[in-house]
């Protein structure tokens, strides 16, 4: 596992990566297809800017070491769920039941299949995890030769 180092500091202002954009099922499928054609796994990140756990996950994903790693191994798609009234129809598209409780990181392999459904709900309390724990989780799902 890659360890975080001295340059990896939390920002003073938490990120707000969710733009309120509605995403259709076709758009999501096209984004996943484009990413997997580049031989990258996809992280479908369901969240909202009002959610402190989503902000925490995004802050960790923007740490220099984590960002470099993720840029190499993943394509990240942010899906804004608003107040649980936007884009909820996309959850079943990636194997999740429509439910409340964010953030959710669904990792999609090169065949377009979700590979972390059993563990993605743990990030609903991301604030209780260390930055290294979150980074270790992402590293566990990095691209492997068996995906090809």
Steps between C-alpha positions, in 0.01 A plus 500: 500500500608854427520714813395862518784742558567849629349676196161337562312752716126552528384827346390786722174519302325174421439429131154515344529292183131440437347735245130415517509364146240243404653195332305260278553125500640526148747772604620288792544193277691708244729646768572150636560364150741783413698451820524123470614533138796695643575195720401680818259387764220742577403646835136609495488735796144562623489796737395857566681816609297521822635159612811527722596139427490565124713810555744294709533233231552760231761680713695174535466429128650845431808448721800511264607136546143370475413721201806383308413138576133540411575690178715206390259220597148642496258729328280668761140594424329720759124443518312761702198356683384840624265452794442140391290640215750505214666216308374234741387296198868440420570292809345182355702560181814419701352229719379701802146504629344846500557605857603787713844508649792665327771515399523186292805411295421231247808368321439362153745256337603495134206275416260762634415304815495639856764332717455655844128477573556314826714780647397831343260596780786535749573849368174638638715565807818600316578761765577214738771360268854622462622637169732200477211256553306661215808496276566134585143414398546669163832321450332163558283565195766636264525348156637148487629294210206263545265773374635483148 
